[in-house]
Amino acid sequence: MNRIDQDIKNKEYSNFYLLYGAEDYLKNRYAELLIKNIVDNKDSMNYSYYEDNNIDGAEVIDAAVTLPFFADKRVIHIKNSGWFNSVNTPFNNYLDSITESTIFIFVEDKIDKRTKAFKAISKIGCVAELNKPSSNDLKIWIGGKLKKENKAMEKEAYQEFVKRTDNSMDNMTQEFEKLLSYTADKDIITLEDVNDICTKQLQLKIFDMINAIAERNPKKVLDLYHDLLATKEPPLKILIIIQRQFRRIIVTKDLREQGHSDNEIIKLLKTKPFIVQSDLRISGNFPIERINMLLNEACQLENDIKTGNINDQMAVELLIVKYASPDD
C-alpha cells in the first residue's frame, strides 16, 4: 500500500498493479485511487474495464497495444480474471513486449504464485496482498473516521459494531454511514444506536442461535430461526453454519485443554476474542458428547435434505428444538 501511495504522490506509475487478497474494500479502494489519478475518470477513452474469467485475452491485448488518446497513459482495469491461476497465452506473450503507455490494474481474489504472469509482474510491477487488517488497525481506522466527523463511540457500542460488521471493511463502511445519518444530531454513538440501526450478519445471527441452544431456551431458538427464514436464508445453509460453529467449539475447547491461552487460540483459529470466549463458555455448559450427538444428527439431516427425504425447514427446526430443550 505504501508503494502505491508513493507512486500516486510522485505521479510515477508501474505498468502493472496486482491487488489480491481477502479484503475487497482495500483492493477496490486502491484500484479506484490509481484510476482517478492516472486517467481522471472512467468515462475517458483511455480507460477499459474487463471482469470475470471469460475475458477475451486477444481483445484485452488489442486495447493494451493501442496508444492513449491525447493523454500520457491508458488504463486497463481487470477484475477476477483468473489469469493468475492458469496459463493465459495472449497475456503471457504481451508480458514479453509491453506497451510503456499502458497500465494494467488487476483486482483478484486468489492467485497462484507459480504462474508466469505472477512471477513477471512481481519483478516489473507492483504486487500487493490486501487482507483484513488487525483488530487494532480497524480500531484506528474507525477512530479516524469518528474524529473526522467530530464524534465519539462508546466502548460497548464499538464492540457490538465490530461484531455486527464481521470485521469486513466494506460492511463497516456501509454500517458506519448508516450510523452517521442516524446520529446526525449526537456527538456520541451509543450501544442503543448500534442496536437500532446496524444489521446483524448471518454468522452472528446463527451465533446467537448457538448460544440459545446452549442456554436450553427453545423459544428463543425458534424465534431466531424464524427471523432468519423471514430474510429468505435457506434452511440448509443455516444447518451447515450451525455445524461449522459447533465444530469450532470442539476445537476451541481442545486447544484450551492443550494449554493454549485465549490470544494463542485467536491466532491459531484466526477468529475474534468474543467468539473464543463464548465458545469456551458454551463448551463448559454444553458437554462435548452432546455436541457430537448434535453434529452426527445434523450430518444425517443434511444428507436427507440433499436427497429430498425430508423437508429442509422442518428438519432444521426439529434439530435445534431438540437440543435446546431441557429434556431430549
Helices and strands as residue ranges (DSSP letters): H 2-10, E 16-20, H 24-39, E 47-51, H 57-64, E 74-79, H 89-94, E 102-108, H 116-124, E 126-129, H 135-148, E 152-153, H 155-165, H 169-182, E 188-189, H 191-197, H 202-214, H 218-230, H 235-257, H 262-269, H 273-285, H 288-306, H 312-324
